[in-house]
Amino acid sequence: MTYLLVHTSHDGSTALQANITPVRVVCQNTLNMALKDTKQSFKVRHTQTISGRMAEAQRVLGLTNTHMDEFEKLARELFETEITNAQFGKLVADLYPKPDELSKMASTKYDAKMDTIMNLYKVAGTQDNIRGTKWGALNALTERVDYFRTARTGNNDSLMASASGFDVQTNAEKGKILKAVMAL
């Protein structure tokens, strides 16, 4: 579901802003979530005239709708493509090959990562209606990245940056995962 969020301050101190978001805003917390995840927005300052700005707003929001349509097409394609457990296992092995030489601690960490991924795909409730599809594979792998990663160099701020969508390494890993799932 996609929502058009139109908001401003009560006192007119901020611009009138429109955003496309998947978040249904019902309180300040969901407003913060919607604003954090928005990809495109359109602002009109209260001191500007509205004429001429509406066409620009429609153009910007139209681009967003095109993006959402493309995303829906991709998601549907992945959802409608079945894969076997063996194919998923090969996908995981290709994405995360076991290094030749591991210390005992690194080996334990690697095995835990593999167990988490396989558990997410084969057992987790988040997979109940998508298990056995490319969409399920993509979601299990990205769920591991989003919710089960460890902080780099013991810095918990890196977890927050990763979860925000602004972490270059996390985004690159998700891009690599999507490419591998699409190639499957």
trRosetta pair geometry for C-beta under 8 A, 3 or more apart (Angstrom, degrees):
i j d omega theta_ij theta_ji phi_ij phi_ji
1 22 6.6 113 78 -152 63 73
1 24 7.3 5 106 -55 132 105
2 20 6.1 -5 -176 -173 111 97
2 21 7.4 146 -157 77 65 28
2 22 6.1 -50 -103 -93 56 62
2 65 7.8 138 122 -111 163 69
2 68 5.3 11 -78 -145 152 156
3 20 7.4 154 79 -157 44 50
3 21 5.5 -30 65 71 93 78
3 22 7.1 120 14 -132 88 14
3 23 6.9 -88 39 74 129 41
3 24 5.8 141 -49 -96 153 58
3 25 7.2 -172 119 1 153 85
3 34 7.7 -57 76 -130 123 131
4 18 6.3 -10 -176 -167 94 102
4 19 7.6 155 -159 79 48 41
4 20 6.2 -29 -101 -99 61 63
4 61 7.3 22 -118 -144 114 133
5 18 6.9 154 82 -155 52 49
5 19 4.6 -15 61 61 104 92
5 20 7.7 176 17 -90 83 13
5 21 5.2 9 -9 19 125 123
5 23 7.8 6 -55 75 138 88
5 25 5.6 82 -118 -7 119 137
5 31 7.8 150 -163 -129 139 73
5 34 5.4 110 -52 155 166 144
5 38 7.7 -103 47 -90 129 129
6 16 7.0 2 -173 -179 92 92
6 17 7.2 170 -149 89 49 45
6 18 4.9 -14 -99 -100 78 81
7 16 7.8 170 89 -154 30 53
7 17 5.7 -22 64 63 76 91
7 19 7.8 -17 18 12 104 104
7 25 7.9 -64 -63 121 129 171
7 31 7.0 109 -102 -145 163 117
8 12 7.1 13 155 -107 124 44
8 14 5.9 -179 -159 84 66 89
8 15 6.9 -112 -119 115 94 29
8 16 4.6 -36 -72 -100 124 60
8 17 6.7 146 -78 14 65 74
8 46 7.8 98 -155 -65 140 107
9 12 6.4 -109 78 -9 94 12
9 13 4.9 -34 72 47 153 81
9 14 4.3 105 -14 23 111 101
12 46 5.1 54 -169 -79 99 169
14 17 7.5 -39 141 -16 107 113
15 43 4.2 48 122 -174 146 105
15 44 6.0 160 -174 72 101 32
15 45 4.7 -62 -106 -90 101 52
15 46 6.8 -152 -118 -22 49 71
16 43 7.0 145 77 -157 49 56
16 44 4.8 -17 62 62 102 92
16 45 7.8 -180 20 -95 74 8
16 46 6.8 109 -19 -72 93 72
17 41 5.6 3 -174 176 103 122
17 42 7.0 158 -154 81 56 46
17 43 4.8 -17 -100 -101 83 79
17 44 7.8 -175 -76 23 40 62
18 41 6.5 162 82 -160 47 70
18 42 4.8 -7 55 56 98 97
18 43 8.0 -167 21 -74 64 37
18 57 6.3 64 44 -158 141 118
18 61 6.8 -34 122 -76 127 123
19 34 6.6 132 96 152 137 101
19 35 6.9 177 -15 -105 172 58
19 38 4.2 -50 -163 -128 129 144
19 40 7.3 159 -141 91 66 49
19 41 4.4 -26 -92 -104 83 96
19 42 7.9 -174 -71 21 45 64
20 38 7.0 128 62 -144 52 90
20 39 7.2 -36 71 49 99 89
20 40 6.1 18 29 64 106 93
20 41 8.0 -154 13 -86 65 55
20 61 6.3 137 -49 -140 116 80
20 64 4.1 150 17 156 154 147
20 65 7.3 -151 -115 -59 155 60
20 68 7.0 -114 160 -44 138 131
21 25 7.6 57 82 -39 142 102
21 34 4.1 47 -180 -154 167 94
21 35 8.0 -42 -87 -57 146 32
21 37 6.4 102 -139 84 98 100
21 38 5.4 -56 -81 -90 99 86
22 37 7.3 -61 37 117 91 138
23 30 5.6 -180 166 -175 115 90
23 33 5.0 168 -124 106 160 106
23 34 3.9 -139 69 -82 128 85
23 37 6.6 116 -20 51 122 130
24 30 6.8 -30 90 175 51 145
25 30 4.8 171 -127 113 52 107
25 31 5.0 65 -145 -80 120 67
25 34 5.2 -51 -71 -15 107 151
26 30 5.3 52 35 33 69 150
27 30 5.4 90 50 16 70 97
27 31 7.0 -122 103 -7 36 92
28 31 5.4 -53 -145 36 33 116
28 32 6.4 37 155 -21 66 102
29 32 5.8 -52 -153 33 30 111
29 33 6.6 30 149 -17 63 104
30 33 5.3 -47 -146 36 40 115
30 34 6.2 43 153 -22 68 103
31 34 5.7 -54 -146 36 30 111
31 35 6.3 25 157 -15 65 108
32 35 6.0 -58 -145 40 28 107
32 36 6.2 31 156 -24 64 109
33 36 5.8 -58 -147 34 28 112
33 37 6.3 3 164 -1 65 114
34 37 6.5 -72 -145 47 24 96
34 38 6.4 44 156 -52 63 100
35 38 5.8 -34 -145 -1 31 119
36 164 6.9 -100 180 -149 118 84
37 165 7.0 102 -117 0 72 153
38 41 5.5 48 144 -55 138 106
39 64 6.8 150 78 -122 106 98
39 67 6.9 -112 96 115 151 163
40 60 5.9 -173 166 171 123 95
40 61 7.4 174 112 -96 124 43
40 63 6.5 167 -112 88 172 107
40 64 4.6 -140 54 -76 133 112
40 67 7.7 142 -6 18 128 147
41 60 7.8 -11 107 149 16 136
42 56 7.2 155 -142 118 124 88
42 57 4.4 118 158 -123 162 82
42 60 4.8 144 -74 75 113 147
42 61 6.5 -60 -15 -47 134 92
44 48 5.9 -123 -171 68 78 122
44 50 6.4 38 -171 -111 151 75
44 53 5.3 100 -107 149 115 154
44 57 7.5 -36 -46 -67 114 127
45 48 4.8 93 64 -5 87 105
48 53 6.6 87 129 -50 128 148
49 52 7.4 57 98 31 100 103
49 53 7.5 168 100 -6 58 115
50 53 5.5 -97 -161 47 44 116
50 54 6.4 47 162 -43 88 97
51 54 7.3 -37 -133 5 30 104
52 55 6.5 -50 -163 26 37 107
52 56 7.3 30 146 -9 63 107
53 56 5.5 -57 -157 41 44 113
53 57 6.2 49 147 -25 73 103
54 57 5.5 -51 -147 34 34 113
54 58 6.4 35 154 -19 66 103
55 58 5.8 -52 -150 35 32 111
55 59 6.5 34 150 -21 63 104
56 59 5.6 -52 -149 34 34 113
56 60 6.4 31 154 -16 67 105
57 60 5.9 -55 -147 38 31 108
57 61 6.0 22 159 -10 67 112
58 61 5.9 -59 -139 46 28 105
58 62 5.9 37 156 -28 63 108
59 62 5.6 -54 -148 32 26 116
59 63 6.9 30 153 -21 60 99
60 63 5.9 -52 -160 28 32 112
60 64 6.9 31 145 -17 63 103
61 64 5.3 -49 -154 33 42 116
61 65 6.5 45 148 -20 68 99
62 65 5.5 -49 -149 34 36 112
62 66 6.5 41 150 -21 65 100
63 66 5.6 -50 -153 32 34 114
63 67 6.6 37 149 -19 65 102
64 67 5.5 -51 -152 34 36 114
64 68 6.4 33 151 -17 67 104
65 68 5.5 -52 -145 38 35 111
65 69 6.2 39 153 -22 66 104
66 69 5.6 -52 -148 35 31 113
66 70 6.4 31 153 -18 64 105
67 70 5.8 -56 -150 36 30 110
67 71 6.4 31 152 -19 64 106
68 71 5.6 -52 -146 37 33 114
68 72 6.3 35 154 -20 65 104
69 72 5.7 -53 -148 35 30 111
69 73 6.5 33 152 -21 63 104
70 73 5.7 -52 -149 34 32 113
70 74 6.5 32 153 -17 64 105
71 74 5.8 -56 -149 38 32 111
71 75 6.2 30 155 -18 67 108
72 75 5.7 -54 -142 38 31 111
72 76 6.2 32 157 -20 65 107
73 76 5.9 -55 -147 36 27 111
73 77 6.4 29 154 -20 62 107
74 77 5.7 -56 -150 35 30 112
74 78 6.4 24 156 -14 65 107
75 78 5.9 -58 -149 40 30 108
75 79 6.0 31 154 -21 66 111
75 135 6.3 66 -164 -115 67 121
76 79 5.6 -56 -143 38 29 113
76 80 6.1 19 160 -13 65 112
77 80 6.2 -65 -145 41 24 104
77 81 6.5 18 158 -19 62 114
77 134 7.8 -30 120 68 70 136
78 81 6.0 -64 -146 34 30 108
78 133 6.6 101 147 149 67 102
78 134 4.1 -113 -157 95 78 105
78 135 4.0 119 119 -65 102 75
78 138 6.0 -13 -176 0 151 137
78 181 6.8 27 -130 143 121 123
78 182 7.9 -68 -88 -89 104 67
79 130 6.5 -75 -125 -129 85 99
79 133 5.4 24 -149 160 37 154
79 134 7.5 -92 -48 60 20 79
79 135 4.1 11 -79 -16 62 149
80 133 7.3 68 7 -144 9 124
81 133 6.2 109 73 -160 54 80
81 134 4.5 12 79 -2 111 119
81 135 7.9 127 48 -17 82 80
82 132 5.6 -12 -146 150 88 90
82 133 5.8 -59 -103 -99 45 62
82 134 8.0 -121 -87 -20 4 75
83 87 4.3 -118 -173 84 100 136
83 88 5.8 116 123 -52 124 83
83 91 7.8 12 176 -23 154 138
83 132 6.6 -175 59 -175 60 45
83 133 6.6 105 15 -150 86 15
83 134 5.8 100 -22 -67 121 64
83 136 8.0 -148 43 60 107 104
83 137 6.1 7 48 -38 149 134
83 184 6.3 -3 -104 142 137 135
84 87 4.7 103 52 4 76 99
84 88 7.1 -137 98 -2 44 85
84 132 7.7 9 -104 -142 29 80
85 88 5.5 -54 -149 38 35 112
85 89 6.2 40 150 -23 66 104
85 122 7.0 45 -122 -95 114 109
86 89 5.6 -51 -148 35 32 115
86 90 6.5 31 154 -17 64 103
87 90 5.8 -54 -149 37 32 110
87 91 6.3 39 150 -24 64 105
87 184 6.2 98 172 -173 114 118
88 91 5.4 -51 -149 33 34 117
88 92 6.5 33 154 -18 66 103
88 121 5.8 155 173 176 148 155
88 137 5.4 -151 -116 -107 98 111
88 140 8.0 28 -158 59 128 147
89 92 5.8 -54 -149 36 31 110
89 93 6.3 29 153 -17 65 108
89 118 7.8 30 -98 -103 81 107
90 93 5.6 -55 -144 39 33 112
90 94 6.2 33 155 -20 66 106
91 94 5.9 -58 -149 37 27 109
91 95 6.3 20 155 -14 64 110
91 137 6.2 20 89 -167 164 136
91 180 6.0 127 -158 146 92 114
91 181 6.9 51 -154 -92 141 61
91 184 5.7 -14 -89 -94 120 129
92 95 5.8 -59 -144 41 30 108
92 96 6.1 -30 174 37 67 102
92 114 6.9 108 155 -134 132 82
92 117 5.6 140 -129 128 132 146
92 118 7.3 -21 -68 -67 175 80
92 141 7.6 -162 -98 -94 83 108
93 96 7.1 -80 -128 66 19 65
93 97 6.3 52 173 -98 64 62
93 98 7.8 -40 -141 -11 81 85
94 97 7.0 4 -135 -58 20 90
94 180 6.4 169 100 -149 119 129
95 141 7.2 -2 108 -139 175 137
95 176 7.0 128 -138 133 97 107
95 177 6.5 40 -130 -103 143 71
95 180 5.5 -171 -77 63 103 179
96 110 7.8 171 160 -153 114 90
96 113 6.8 -132 178 123 158 129
96 114 7.1 -164 100 -82 135 85
96 117 7.7 176 26 -25 147 161
98 102 7.4 -68 -180 -30 88 135
98 110 6.1 100 -126 163 83 144
99 102 5.4 120 74 -64 106 93
99 106 7.4 -33 50 144 132 130
99 110 7.4 -133 20 -88 91 154
102 106 4.2 -139 -164 96 93 110
102 107 4.1 127 115 -65 130 81
102 110 6.3 -75 -128 2 157 141
103 106 4.6 89 48 11 79 103
103 107 6.7 -142 89 -8 38 89
104 107 5.7 -55 -146 36 28 114
104 108 6.4 30 154 -20 63 105
105 108 5.8 -52 -149 34 30 112
105 109 6.4 30 152 -18 63 107
106 109 5.6 -54 -147 38 32 113
106 110 6.2 35 153 -20 66 106
107 110 5.7 -52 -144 37 30 112
107 111 6.3 29 155 -17 64 107
108 111 5.8 -55 -146 38 28 110
108 112 6.3 31 153 -21 63 107
109 112 5.7 -53 -148 34 30 113
109 113 6.6 34 152 -21 62 103
110 113 5.7 -53 -153 32 32 113
110 114 6.6 28 152 -15 65 105
111 114 5.7 -55 -148 38 34 110
111 115 6.2 36 153 -20 67 106
112 115 5.6 -52 -145 37 32 113
112 116 6.3 36 154 -22 64 104
113 116 5.8 -54 -151 34 29 112
113 117 6.5 27 153 -17 64 105
113 144 7.4 89 -162 -180 76 133
114 117 5.8 -53 -148 36 32 110
114 118 6.2 25 157 -13 66 109
115 118 6.0 -59 -144 42 28 106
115 119 6.0 29 157 -20 65 111
116 119 5.8 -58 -144 39 26 111
116 120 6.3 29 156 -21 63 106
116 144 5.6 120 124 -125 112 111
116 148 5.1 173 -180 155 147 157
117 120 5.8 -56 -150 34 28 111
117 121 6.4 18 156 -12 64 110
117 140 6.4 92 -165 146 66 105
117 141 6.5 25 -139 -102 107 63
117 144 5.2 -18 -90 -67 74 158
118 121 5.8 -59 -146 42 31 107
118 122 5.7 1 168 4 70 118
119 122 6.5 -66 -125 50 22 91
119 123 5.1 -40 -163 40 64 118
119 124 6.3 85 138 -43 71 94
120 123 7.6 -32 -63 53 7 75
120 124 4.6 -4 -141 -8 45 142
120 126 7.1 -22 -162 59 83 118
120 127 6.9 123 158 -36 59 126
120 140 4.2 144 118 -153 106 89
120 141 7.9 163 94 -55 138 29
120 143 5.4 177 -161 82 141 125
120 144 5.8 -132 -3 -58 160 94
120 148 7.8 -130 -57 -3 133 149
121 124 7.4 50 -6 22 15 104
121 127 6.2 116 -152 -97 30 161
121 131 7.0 119 175 -129 60 87
121 136 6.7 99 -144 147 77 99
121 137 6.7 25 -123 -110 120 55
121 140 3.9 43 -77 -144 76 169
121 141 8.0 28 -68 -45 109 67
122 127 7.7 28 -1 80 5 158
122 131 7.3 90 -124 -144 30 126
123 127 7.7 81 68 45 23 127
124 127 5.1 88 75 4 85 103
124 140 7.2 151 39 -116 131 93
124 143 7.5 -172 110 112 167 159
125 128 5.5 -4 -162 -36 54 113
126 139 6.8 -148 140 145 110 122
126 140 7.8 149 94 -91 111 65
126 143 6.2 128 104 -105 158 159
127 130 5.7 -101 -154 66 57 83
127 131 4.3 76 152 -68 105 91
127 136 5.2 74 -146 -151 97 107
127 139 7.0 165 -95 91 79 120
127 140 6.1 19 -82 -73 125 104
128 131 6.7 -15 -124 -12 11 110
130 133 5.3 -86 -175 44 71 119
130 135 5.0 -92 -162 100 123 104
130 136 3.8 169 129 -75 88 89
130 139 6.3 54 100 28 148 144
131 136 4.9 139 -100 -146 25 157
132 136 6.2 50 31 34 35 154
133 136 4.6 106 54 3 75 100
133 137 7.1 -134 99 -3 46 84
134 137 5.4 -49 -149 34 38 115
134 138 6.3 40 152 -19 68 103
134 181 5.3 124 -170 176 97 102
134 182 7.7 89 -178 -86 140 37
134 184 6.3 171 -113 67 108 127
135 138 5.8 -52 -148 37 31 111
135 139 6.3 26 155 -15 64 110
136 139 5.8 -59 -143 41 29 108
136 140 6.2 30 159 -20 66 106
137 140 6.0 -55 -145 35 27 109
137 141 6.4 20 159 -12 63 111
137 181 5.4 164 101 -122 117 113
137 184 7.3 -3 90 16 166 168
138 141 6.1 -65 -150 41 26 106
138 142 6.1 10 161 -6 66 113
138 177 6.6 123 -136 140 69 106
138 178 6.4 47 -132 -103 117 65
138 181 4.7 12 -74 -94 92 175
139 142 6.1 -60 -136 46 28 101
139 143 5.8 37 160 -28 65 108
140 143 5.7 -52 -143 32 25 114
140 144 6.8 29 154 -21 59 102
141 144 5.9 -51 -157 29 31 112
141 145 6.8 28 148 -15 62 105
141 177 4.7 176 123 -151 136 134
141 181 7.4 -156 28 -58 144 121
142 145 5.2 -49 -149 37 43 114
142 146 6.0 38 153 -17 71 107
142 174 5.6 55 -115 -124 106 99
142 177 6.1 169 -65 99 82 158
143 146 5.8 -58 -141 43 30 107
143 147 5.7 -22 177 24 68 115
143 148 7.4 45 131 2 70 107
144 147 7.1 -76 -123 55 16 77
144 148 4.8 -53 -151 52 58 119
144 149 7.3 96 147 -56 63 75
145 148 7.7 0 -21 51 11 76
145 149 5.8 25 -157 -50 40 121
145 162 7.7 -136 160 175 83 121
145 170 6.2 136 169 -152 115 90
145 173 5.8 171 -124 110 140 129
145 174 6.2 -167 93 -73 165 86
145 177 7.4 -121 -26 -28 142 152
146 149 7.5 133 42 -4 5 107
146 162 7.5 -179 -124 138 47 101
146 163 6.5 89 -159 -112 77 73
149 159 6.9 176 85 -115 101 86
149 162 6.5 -85 66 140 147 165
149 170 7.8 -107 -18 -107 171 108
151 154 5.8 55 101 -148 118 14
151 155 5.4 -163 169 66 116 42
151 156 5.1 -66 -97 -87 150 44
151 158 5.3 124 -154 58 77 108
151 159 5.1 -63 -91 -38 88 104
152 155 6.1 -22 78 45 70 98
152 158 4.6 -86 35 132 96 172
152 169 7.9 64 -52 66 150 160
153 158 7.5 101 44 -15 83 149
155 158 4.8 83 93 -10 99 105
156 159 5.3 -38 -165 23 58 117
156 160 7.0 57 143 -16 72 97
157 160 5.5 -52 -155 36 43 112
157 161 6.3 44 148 -19 71 103
158 161 5.6 -50 -144 38 36 112
158 162 6.2 42 153 -24 65 105
158 167 7.1 86 -168 -119 70 137
159 162 5.6 -53 -148 35 30 115
159 163 6.3 26 155 -16 64 108
160 163 5.8 -56 -144 39 30 108
160 164 6.3 35 155 -28 64 108
161 164 5.7 -55 -149 29 30 115
161 166 5.7 -87 -165 78 77 93
161 167 4.4 107 129 -72 93 102
161 170 7.8 166 114 4 79 132
162 167 4.3 -27 -92 12 52 157
162 169 7.7 -47 -101 74 98 92
162 170 4.2 132 -141 -57 86 152
164 167 7.1 111 54 -21 86 87
165 170 8.0 -119 -121 96 29 125
165 171 7.1 72 -167 -78 57 107
167 170 4.0 56 88 17 115 113
167 171 6.4 166 85 -13 59 87
168 171 5.9 -61 -146 41 27 109
168 172 6.2 29 156 -21 65 108
169 172 5.7 -55 -147 35 29 112
169 173 6.5 30 154 -19 64 104
170 173 5.7 -53 -150 35 32 111
170 174 6.4 30 153 -16 65 105
171 174 5.7 -53 -146 38 33 110
171 175 6.3 37 152 -21 64 105
172 175 5.6 -53 -149 35 32 114
172 176 6.4 35 151 -20 64 104
173 176 5.6 -53 -149 36 33 114
173 177 6.4 36 150 -21 65 103
174 177 5.5 -49 -147 34 35 115
174 178 6.4 36 154 -19 66 102
175 178 5.8 -51 -146 35 31 110
175 179 6.3 32 154 -19 64 106
176 179 5.8 -54 -147 36 29 112
176 180 6.4 27 155 -17 64 108
177 180 5.9 -60 -149 38 29 109
177 181 6.3 27 155 -17 66 107
178 181 5.8 -56 -145 38 30 109
178 182 6.2 31 156 -19 65 108
179 182 5.8 -56 -148 37 28 111
179 183 6.3 24 155 -17 63 110
180 183 5.8 -59 -146 39 30 109
180 184 6.7 50 150 -44 62 94
181 184 5.6 -36 -157 3 35 121
